[in-house]
Amino acid sequence: MLVTALLAISSAVLAALLGYPVGNWLASLKRLKNLVSAFLLLPFLLPAFLVGLTILPLQPVELNFGLAFGWILFAHLLMNIGFIARVVSASSVSKEQLEAAELDGASKLQSRWLVEIPQQLPGIASASLLVALYSATSYGLVLTLGRGEIRTLETEISEVALRQLDLVSAGTLAVLQTSLTVVLFFIARKVGANPTPLFGETQHTGSKLGQLIGYLYLTVVLIVIGNVAYRAVTLNGGFVENLQNLATKGSRDILNITLLEAAGNSFRNLLISLLISLPIAWIAAARKKPSLLVLLPLGISPVVIGLLFLVGAGYLPGALGNWWLVPLAQSVFLIPLGYQILRPARHAVEPEMLEAATLDGAGRVKTLAYVEAPILARPIAAAVSFMALASLGEFGAASFLAYGSEATLPLAMFRLASRPGEVNLGMAMTTALLFIALALVVIYFISREKRTELSVR
């Protein structure tokens, strides 16, 4: 538990410290802001195991606890600095406010500490909470980069449940992991963390330190993406041959199904989980007070959720099958993800507009269709896109619930990358490159507009 907590807290603190100046720099950009924003958010949207997979070739052959911890921390920062920066940019204080403070005699440092940071603190706290929770539940990444040297609660749960078949001990570890989550939520609520928007920023004066860190961060992101692209186009005869191999089961048929069939399973799970989770997230987002119950699954490891569904499935009739367990488990943690995006958006809609529609005779359905939906089109699109990418890249719960012909795309990719041979690695890297391209396109088009009126009240 100590290692899990240390990873989560150190990742959140360092990501916030490095992401804050980058966010101020991002808010000051005029040219290429959309493109920069897309690359900043890209690592956050990628599955944790995929980020680990791209960093793995950079690791030394010999690895001890300290080095393994450092590599995992580096991967967490790679995933989360851009996310913190985007949140800071979206909640930045206007240039006019800072100039007014300076006219009143405040120095630049004073205006930042006394005017800017207090207004941004709730958004930064909320984003840091997410970073801590995701870092505490990055099972696939720890499995890939830890190489047995780092043992978190998730890896222990997997080891005890799947290899030792000791469900009692696994349940005890699951309780410890959930206890850590409750502590993180308690701290976050004490500092006033609330869901914050990802889109919409004012013009900022900028940050030279943020510019330097931002350029370094973008360079690292491009190196990681370039490494994946290089392997996809050079291994096993090139990109075209690797694409053709996606219709196979890998070298020596190490997979039970082809990668295309695994992708079909993942897309099926995606559609079902969205149909379940999006309406619930929409309804919960309308509540006046933030709901701890809705947000709680964010910090409960998908491994724990998968374990719970696996145990529960043992009491169901075998005729029901188990293919539906994966999308149902995914819905549990997709709901808070959608809630985090939709809540500030729904609360930004003027109540007078909704009341006017009601007075004109519009029912709830018409008000939603003709008033709320058009206004909130971008936040809804963002929620759907982020939830879809999270579902496609989900690894932890699927590792407990998806076997044989029901294997998902991340499980198939992980199995390919963990086996020797250029054919298998080339297929894994090609699939990873396609996933990266999809995520980049999604986030670029979502963040095209320079400003929205959505904000936290």
C-alpha positions, 0 to 999 in steps of 0.5 A: 500500500505504501508504494501505491500511495507514494506513486500516486502522491508524488505523481500528482504533486510533480505533475501539478508543479510542472503542469501549472506554468505550462498551462499559463504558457498555453493560455498565452499562445495565439498561433498553433494553440489547437495543435499544441493543446492536442499534443499536450492532452494526447498522453493523458488519453492513451491507455496506461499500458500503451504508454508503458509499452512505448517507454519500455525499449528505453529502459536498461536491461538491469532494473532495481526498485529505485530505477523501476520506481523512477521509470514509472514516475516518469511515465505518470508525468508524461501522461499527466503534465499535459492534462494539468496544463490544459486544465490550468489554461481553461481556468486561467485568470484574464490578462485584464485582472492581473493588469488591474492588480498591478495598477493597484501596486501589486507586483507580478509575483503578488498578483499571481499568488493573491489573485490568480492562484486562489481562483485556479486552485479548485480546478488544479486540485480537481485535476491533481485528484484525478492524477493521483487516482489514475496513478494509483490505478495504472495497473498495465503501466506498472506491470509493463515498466515495473518488471516485477520490481514494483509491486503495487496493490493492483499487481498483488491483487492480480497475483493473489487472485489469478495465480494463487487463486486466493480470493480472500486475500485478494479481497483484503487487498481490494479493501486496502486499495479502496481505503486509499481512494477514500483518503484521497477523496477526503483530502481533495474535498478539504481543499475544495476540489470540484469538476473543472472544464477542459475547454475555454480559456482567457488570454494570459500573460504567459510564463517563460518557465512554462514555455521552457517546460512546455517545449521539453515536454512536447519534445518527449511526447514526440520522441515517444510517438516517433518511437512507436511510428518507427517500430510500426514502419520498420519491423517485420517488412514495414507498415503495410505488412504489419497492417495485413498481419492484423487479420492474423493471430500473430507469430505461431498463433499465440493469440486465440483470435485475430487483432481485428476480432479483438478490436470488434470485441472492444468496439462492442463493449464500447457501445454497450458501456456508453449506452449505460454510463452516459445517461447516468453521468448526465443525470448525476451532473445536474445535482447541485452538490458534487457527489462523492458516490459518483466520483468514487469509482475513479479511484477504485482500481479496474482490477478491483472492479474486475475481481468483484464482477468475476466473483459475482459472476460465479453466482449467475447461471452459466447460460447467461455467458460472460461477454457482457461483464466487461462493458458492465464493469467499464460502465462503473468507472466511465460514469465518473469520467463523464460526470467530471466533464458534464457537471461544470458544463450543465451548471454553466447553463443559465437557469433562466433559459431552462425556465423560459423553455418550461414556461413556453410549454416544453417538457424535459425531453424538448428542453434537452433536445432544443436548449441544453443539447445545442449549447452543450454540444462540445462538452457532450462530444468531449465526454463521449470521446473521452469515455470511448477512448477509456473503454477502448484502452481498458486493461485491468478489468478486462484482464479478469473478465475477457478470456479466449474469444472475448479478449479485448484489443489491449489484452491482445496487444499486451500479449503480442508485445510480451512475446519475442519476435518482430511479427508480434511486436510489429503488430502491437506497434502498428495497432498502438500507432493507429490508437494514437492517431485516433486519440490525436484526431479526437482531441484536436477537433474537440479543442478547436474553438478558442473560447467557450462560456463553460466554467465552474460557478 
